[in-house]
Amino acid sequence: YYTLFGTNCHGCDFPIEAGDKFLEALGFTWHDTCFVCAVCSTSLEGQPFFSKKDKPLCKKHAHSVNI
């Protein structure tokens, strides 16, 4: 069943199971705790964010980091 209908988190690659909090961003599905800045690991849930090469970045690191 999971092979056909399941979804893995783009951040940790573990399954998103019933009851898990998750969000969709950058064309992927993430656990709410895995959607963090690729540089400083600050949670981006409900925050403005930027993206470079499909990696989420906080406002502070969006223009200062070369990924």
C-alpha positions in Angstrom: 0.0 0.0 0.0 2.7 2.5 1.0 4.7 1.9 -2.2 1.6 2.9 -4.3 0.2 5.7 -2.1 2.8 6.7 0.5 4.9 9.9 0.5 8.4 10.4 1.9 9.6 13.7 3.5 12.0 15.5 1.2 14.0 16.6 4.3 14.6 13.3 6.1 13.3 10.7 3.5 11.2 9.0 6.2 7.5 8.3 5.4 4.9 10.9 6.2 2.3 8.8 8.1 -1.3 9.4 9.2 -1.4 12.0 11.9 2.0 13.6 11.0 2.0 17.3 10.6 3.4 18.1 7.1 3.5 20.8 4.5 4.1 21.2 0.8 6.7 23.6 -0.5 9.1 23.8 -3.4 7.2 21.0 -5.1 7.9 18.5 -2.3 6.2 17.3 0.8 8.0 17.9 4.2 7.4 17.0 7.9 6.8 20.4 9.6 10.0 19.8 11.6 12.1 19.1 8.5 11.3 22.3 6.6 14.2 24.3 7.9 16.9 26.6 6.4 19.6 24.5 4.7 22.3 26.7 6.4 21.1 27.4 10.0 18.3 24.9 10.5 15.8 27.6 11.5 12.3 26.4 11.1 10.6 27.9 8.1 7.1 26.8 8.8 4.8 29.7 8.3 7.8 32.0 7.6 8.9 33.7 4.4 11.6 31.7 2.7 13.7 31.6 -0.4 15.0 28.7 -2.5 18.3 27.9 -4.2 18.6 24.6 -6.0 15.5 23.2 -4.3 17.0 24.0 -0.8 15.0 26.2 1.5 16.8 29.2 3.0 15.8 31.8 5.6 15.8 35.4 4.6 19.1 36.0 6.4 20.9 33.4 4.3 19.1 33.7 1.0 21.4 36.4 -0.4 24.6 35.6 1.5 25.0 31.9 0.7 26.3 30.4 -2.5 25.0 26.8 -2.6 
